[in-house]
Amino acid sequence: RQVFEAPQGEIEATIAAVWSELLGVETISRNDSFFALGGHSLLAVRMIARLSEQGMAVDIRGLFTQPVLKDLA
């Protein structure tokens, strides 16, 4: 985990909430990486589906190339 910095804006906050639920991590920093927090490809697919349900378009390639919350947002 990196130095904590709270998610900024609605998009980062939404992604952080989904990560928190899927990964079982209470506090998500905008500097955290999905994979460093325990994420893997199956959880990535679930995360993308949940974000899609909330009107956000994220593809699996984007997550693998930009796994840090602030970069993905």
Secondary structure, 3 states (H helix, E strand, C coil): CCCCCCCCHHHHHHHHHHHHHHHCCCCCCCCCECCCCCCCHHHHHHHHHHHHHCCCCCCHHHHHHCCEHHHHC
